[in-house]
Amino acid sequence: MKDLKLNIVRVSTETEKTECAEIMADSEPWTTLGIYMDHIMNILKNPLHEVFAAYIKDEIVGTMVIH
């Protein structure tokens, strides 16, 4: 197996927030709960939430929001 380095960084751009929101909107439990992209973007833009992205190379492969 190839050695892949996972980097977790705080999200700082609108583009990163959009990519994170797309990942969330296309995954469980958000699809089952009916949580859509606009609602997720509101969560990610909330200044009380810390948003992080998990990168492998230059690709976001996961996201995490700390309330």
C-alpha positions as CSV (number, residue, x, y, z in Angstrom):
1,M,0.0,0.0,0.0
2,K,1.2,3.4,-0.9
3,D,2.1,5.7,2.1
4,L,-0.5,8.5,2.1
5,K,-0.1,11.5,4.4
6,L,-3.3,12.9,5.8
7,N,-3.1,16.6,6.7
8,I,-5.9,18.2,8.8
9,V,-6.0,22.0,8.5
10,R,-8.4,24.8,9.5
11,V,-10.6,25.9,6.6
12,S,-9.9,29.5,5.5
13,T,-11.4,30.0,2.1
14,E,-14.9,30.1,0.6
15,T,-13.8,27.4,-1.9
16,E,-12.8,25.1,0.9
17,K,-16.1,25.6,2.7
18,T,-18.0,24.8,-0.5
19,E,-16.0,21.6,-1.0
20,C,-16.6,20.6,2.6
21,A,-20.3,21.4,2.3
22,E,-20.5,19.2,-0.8
23,I,-18.9,16.3,0.9
24,M,-21.3,16.6,3.9
25,A,-24.4,17.1,1.7
26,D,-23.6,13.9,-0.2
27,S,-23.1,11.7,2.9
28,E,-24.9,10.2,5.8
29,P,-26.6,11.2,8.0
30,W,-27.2,14.5,6.2
31,T,-28.9,13.0,3.2
32,T,-31.3,11.0,5.3
33,L,-32.0,14.0,7.6
34,G,-32.7,16.2,4.5
35,I,-30.0,18.7,5.4
36,Y,-29.2,20.5,2.1
37,M,-26.2,22.5,0.9
38,D,-27.6,25.9,1.8
39,H,-28.1,24.8,5.4
40,I,-24.7,23.2,5.6
41,M,-23.0,26.4,4.2
42,N,-24.8,28.4,7.0
43,I,-23.3,26.0,9.6
44,L,-19.8,26.3,8.0
45,K,-20.0,30.1,7.8
46,N,-21.0,30.5,11.5
47,P,-18.1,32.2,13.3
48,L,-18.8,30.1,16.4
49,H,-17.9,26.9,14.5
50,E,-14.4,25.7,13.7
51,V,-14.2,24.0,10.4
52,F,-11.4,21.6,9.4
53,A,-10.6,19.8,6.2
54,A,-8.7,16.5,5.8
55,Y,-6.4,16.6,2.8
56,I,-4.5,13.9,1.0
57,K,-2.2,15.7,-1.4
58,D,-4.3,18.6,-2.7
59,E,-7.7,16.9,-2.4
60,I,-10.2,17.3,0.5
61,V,-11.2,13.8,1.6
62,G,-13.1,14.7,4.7
63,T,-14.3,17.5,7.0
64,M,-15.1,18.1,10.6
65,V,-17.0,20.9,12.4
66,I,-16.4,21.7,16.0
67,H,-19.2,23.6,17.8
